[in-house]
Amino acid sequence: MATLVSFHAHPDDECIACGGVLRKAHEEGHRVVLVVATRGELGEVPDGFLDDGEELWQRRVVETHAAADILGVDRVEFLGYTDSGMMGEPTNDRPGTFWTADVEEAAAKLAAILREENADVLTVYDDHGGYGHPDHIQVHRVGMRAAELAGTEKVFQATINRDRAIAGQREFADRAGVEMPEFPPDFGTPESVITCSVDVTAYTGHKRKAMRAHASQISEQSFFLAMPDDAFTFAFGTEWFIRAGQGPGITETDLMA
């Protein structure tokens, strides 16, 4: 049995980016640990969604634990920073946000968990956070440094296959019956840069169920849940990573190998 630690910025990121590899590791008998930098305080919910006196972060913590159970996670930890909001928002610079966190200090917190778990594998994000979100970029910076501090050698940077995403948008947009998102210029990574692809089609049901557990952020009308099964499998049935020293091209297909 090995230990996989998966580091994410906000609740719900884990099921979208790495839900398949988390469930796959669990079913293969490995220990799975989820670490989340923030509690997603700046998410948006419709009026009346929360109970009287309930804060959004409280609901999102509950949702994270529910999704983690679905994905086979053994331990959930929050680092205690607050959501920074989208790049360029005034919220980026508020005290206590993850974006303003000292990288060494935050990395030390994560490294302590890596050492405690004797982690064999760590997942973070690519250097631009997949699509430029400040907290996602900070996950890369903090996670890579934490791996250095803890001596965790296998670090996989979760990314988005830009080429496949664009092809899928063209193929499914017209017949999906839902509005597909527009991709920003810095969305994803060219497939030529990716070094690892993991087939998680066997776990897309778990991914979709985990997304539903994050009901405050992922509604039934969202493209995540409204798209037909074949489109969902195309979009989320493979998870993509970059690992330094691998490639060129895709040379790995299993994080836990």
C-alpha positions as CSV (number, residue, x, y, z in Angstrom):
1,M,0.0,0.0,0.0
2,A,1.3,3.5,-0.9
3,T,-0.1,6.9,0.0
4,L,-1.4,9.5,-2.4
5,V,-1.8,13.1,-1.1
6,S,-3.8,15.4,-3.4
7,F,-3.5,19.1,-2.8
8,H,-6.3,21.5,-4.1
9,A,-7.3,25.1,-3.8
10,H,-11.0,25.0,-3.1
11,P,-13.8,22.5,-2.3
12,D,-15.0,20.8,-5.5
13,D,-11.6,21.1,-7.3
14,E,-10.7,17.6,-6.1
15,C,-13.5,15.8,-7.9
16,I,-13.1,17.8,-11.1
17,A,-9.3,17.5,-11.5
18,C,-8.4,14.3,-9.7
19,G,-11.6,12.5,-8.7
20,G,-10.8,9.5,-10.9
21,V,-7.2,9.0,-9.7
22,L,-8.3,9.3,-6.1
23,R,-11.0,6.7,-6.5
24,K,-8.7,4.4,-8.5
25,A,-6.0,4.6,-5.8
26,H,-8.6,3.8,-3.2
27,E,-9.9,0.8,-5.0
28,E,-6.4,-0.5,-5.6
29,G,-5.8,-0.5,-1.8
30,H,-3.8,2.7,-1.4
31,R,-4.2,5.4,1.3
32,V,-5.7,8.6,-0.1
33,V,-5.3,12.0,1.6
34,L,-7.0,15.2,0.5
35,V,-5.6,18.6,1.5
36,V,-7.5,21.8,0.6
37,A,-5.9,25.2,1.0
38,T,-9.2,27.2,1.5
39,R,-12.8,26.5,2.4
40,G,-14.1,28.3,-0.7
41,E,-15.5,31.3,1.1
42,L,-16.1,33.3,-2.1
43,G,-18.3,30.8,-4.0
44,E,-21.7,31.9,-5.0
45,V,-25.1,30.4,-4.1
46,P,-28.7,31.3,-4.9
47,D,-30.7,33.2,-2.4
48,G,-32.2,30.9,0.2
49,F,-29.8,28.1,-0.4
50,L,-28.1,28.3,3.0
51,D,-29.8,27.7,6.3
52,D,-30.4,30.6,8.6
53,G,-27.1,31.6,10.2
54,E,-25.1,29.2,8.0
55,E,-22.0,30.5,6.4
56,L,-21.0,29.3,2.9
57,W,-17.7,27.9,4.1
58,Q,-19.5,25.7,6.6
59,R,-21.6,24.2,3.9
60,R,-18.6,23.7,1.6
61,V,-16.7,21.8,4.3
62,V,-19.6,19.4,4.7
63,E,-19.8,19.0,1.0
64,T,-16.1,18.3,0.8
65,H,-16.3,15.5,3.3
66,A,-19.3,14.0,1.5
67,A,-17.4,14.1,-1.8
68,A,-14.3,12.7,-0.2
69,D,-16.3,9.7,1.1
70,I,-17.5,9.0,-2.4
71,L,-14.0,9.2,-3.8
72,G,-12.5,6.9,-1.1
73,V,-10.5,9.5,0.7
74,D,-9.1,8.4,4.1
75,R,-8.2,11.8,5.5
76,V,-9.3,15.4,4.7
77,E,-7.3,18.4,5.9
78,F,-7.8,22.2,5.3
79,L,-4.7,24.5,5.6
80,G,-6.8,27.4,6.9
81,Y,-6.4,30.0,4.2
82,T,-9.3,32.0,2.7
83,D,-10.4,32.1,-0.9
84,S,-8.7,34.7,-2.9
85,G,-11.3,35.1,-5.7
86,M,-10.5,35.3,-9.4
87,M,-7.4,36.9,-10.7
88,G,-7.5,40.7,-10.5
89,E,-10.3,41.0,-7.9
90,P,-9.7,43.2,-4.9
91,T,-10.2,40.1,-2.7
92,N,-6.8,38.8,-3.9
93,D,-5.0,41.0,-1.5
94,R,-7.0,40.6,1.6
95,P,-5.0,39.4,4.7
96,G,-5.3,35.7,5.2
97,T,-6.0,34.8,1.5
98,F,-4.1,31.9,0.0
99,W,-2.7,34.2,-2.7
100,T,-1.0,36.4,-0.1
101,A,0.3,33.5,1.9
102,D,4.0,33.2,2.4
103,V,5.0,30.2,0.2
104,E,7.6,28.9,2.7
105,E,5.1,29.1,5.6
106,A,2.3,27.4,3.6
107,A,4.7,24.8,2.2
108,A,5.8,23.9,5.7
109,K,2.2,23.2,6.7
110,L,1.7,20.9,3.7
111,A,5.2,19.3,4.2
112,A,4.2,18.4,7.7
113,I,1.3,16.4,6.4
114,L,3.5,14.8,3.7
115,R,6.0,13.6,6.3
116,E,3.3,12.4,8.7
117,E,1.7,10.4,5.9
118,N,5.0,9.3,4.5
119,A,3.6,10.3,1.2
120,D,4.7,8.4,-1.9
121,V,2.9,10.6,-4.5
122,L,1.7,14.2,-4.4
123,T,-0.6,15.9,-6.9
124,V,-0.6,19.7,-7.3
125,Y,-1.5,21.9,-10.4
126,D,0.5,23.1,-13.3
127,D,2.4,26.4,-13.1
128,H,-0.5,28.5,-14.3
129,G,-3.2,26.7,-12.3
130,G,-5.0,25.3,-15.2
131,Y,-6.7,28.5,-16.1
132,G,-5.0,31.3,-14.2
133,H,-6.8,31.3,-10.9
134,P,-4.5,32.8,-8.2
135,D,-5.2,30.1,-5.7
136,H,-4.5,27.4,-8.2
137,I,-1.2,29.0,-9.1
138,Q,-0.4,29.1,-5.4
139,V,-1.2,25.4,-5.1
140,H,1.6,24.8,-7.6
141,R,4.1,27.0,-5.9
142,V,3.3,25.8,-2.4
143,G,3.0,22.1,-3.4
144,M,6.2,22.0,-5.3
145,R,8.1,23.6,-2.4
146,A,6.4,21.3,0.1
147,A,7.5,18.3,-1.8
148,E,11.1,19.5,-1.7
149,L,10.9,20.1,2.1
150,A,9.4,16.7,2.7
151,G,11.4,14.7,0.2
152,T,8.4,13.6,-1.8
153,E,9.9,12.6,-5.1
154,K,6.8,11.8,-7.2
155,V,4.9,15.0,-7.9
156,F,2.3,15.1,-10.6
157,Q,1.0,18.5,-11.8
158,A,-2.7,18.1,-12.7
159,T,-3.5,20.0,-15.9
160,I,-6.1,20.2,-18.6
161,N,-5.5,18.8,-22.1
162,R,-6.2,21.9,-24.1
163,D,-6.2,20.1,-27.4
164,R,-8.7,17.5,-26.3
165,A,-10.9,20.1,-24.6
166,I,-11.2,22.2,-27.7
167,A,-11.9,19.1,-29.8
168,G,-14.6,18.0,-27.4
169,Q,-16.2,21.4,-27.3
170,R,-16.5,21.4,-31.1
171,E,-17.9,17.8,-31.1
172,F,-20.4,18.1,-28.2
173,A,-21.4,21.7,-28.0
174,D,-24.2,21.6,-30.5
175,R,-25.8,18.3,-29.4
176,A,-25.1,18.4,-25.6
177,G,-28.1,20.6,-25.0
178,V,-26.2,22.8,-22.5
179,E,-24.1,25.9,-22.7
180,M,-20.4,25.0,-22.8
181,P,-18.0,27.4,-21.2
182,E,-15.7,29.6,-23.3
183,F,-12.1,28.8,-22.7
184,P,-9.8,31.7,-21.7
185,P,-6.5,32.1,-23.6
186,D,-4.4,30.5,-20.7
187,F,-6.8,27.5,-20.4
188,G,-5.0,24.2,-20.1
189,T,-1.8,22.8,-21.6
190,P,-1.0,21.5,-25.1
191,E,-1.0,17.8,-25.2
192,S,2.7,17.9,-26.3
193,V,3.7,19.1,-22.9
194,I,1.7,16.5,-20.9
195,T,3.6,13.5,-19.7
196,C,0.9,11.4,-17.9
197,S,-2.6,10.4,-18.8
198,V,-4.7,8.2,-16.6
199,D,-7.8,6.4,-17.9
200,V,-10.5,6.9,-15.2
201,T,-13.5,5.9,-17.3
202,A,-14.3,3.2,-14.7
203,Y,-14.7,5.9,-12.1
204,T,-16.7,8.6,-14.0
205,G,-19.8,7.6,-12.0
206,H,-17.9,8.4,-8.8
207,K,-16.7,11.7,-10.2
208,R,-20.2,12.8,-11.2
209,K,-21.6,11.7,-7.8
210,A,-18.8,13.6,-6.0
211,M,-19.6,16.7,-8.1
212,R,-23.3,16.4,-7.0
213,A,-22.1,16.4,-3.4
214,H,-20.9,19.9,-4.0
215,A,-24.4,21.2,-4.6
216,S,-23.7,24.7,-3.5
217,Q,-21.3,25.2,-6.5
218,I,-22.3,22.6,-9.1
219,S,-26.0,22.7,-9.9
220,E,-27.9,20.1,-11.9
221,Q,-28.1,22.7,-14.7
222,S,-24.3,23.2,-14.8
223,F,-22.5,21.8,-17.8
224,F,-20.7,19.3,-15.5
225,L,-24.0,17.5,-14.7
226,A,-26.2,18.4,-17.6
227,M,-24.0,17.1,-20.4
228,P,-24.9,13.6,-21.7
229,D,-22.9,10.6,-20.4
230,D,-20.8,10.2,-23.5
231,A,-19.7,13.9,-23.4
232,F,-19.0,13.6,-19.7
233,T,-16.8,10.6,-20.3
234,F,-15.0,12.4,-23.1
235,A,-14.4,15.4,-20.9
236,F,-13.6,13.7,-17.6
237,G,-12.8,10.1,-18.4
238,T,-9.0,10.8,-18.6
239,E,-7.0,12.8,-16.1
240,W,-3.9,14.6,-17.3
241,F,-0.6,15.4,-15.5
242,I,2.9,16.7,-16.0
243,R,5.8,15.3,-14.1
244,A,9.3,16.8,-14.3
245,G,11.8,14.5,-15.8
246,Q,9.3,12.5,-17.8
247,G,8.5,12.6,-21.5
248,P,8.7,13.8,-24.1
249,G,5.2,12.7,-24.8
250,I,3.0,10.7,-22.5
251,T,5.3,8.1,-20.7
252,E,3.1,7.3,-17.7
253,T,-0.4,6.1,-17.2
254,D,-0.6,5.4,-13.5
255,L,0.3,7.7,-10.6
256,M,0.8,4.8,-8.2
257,A,2.9,2.6,-10.4
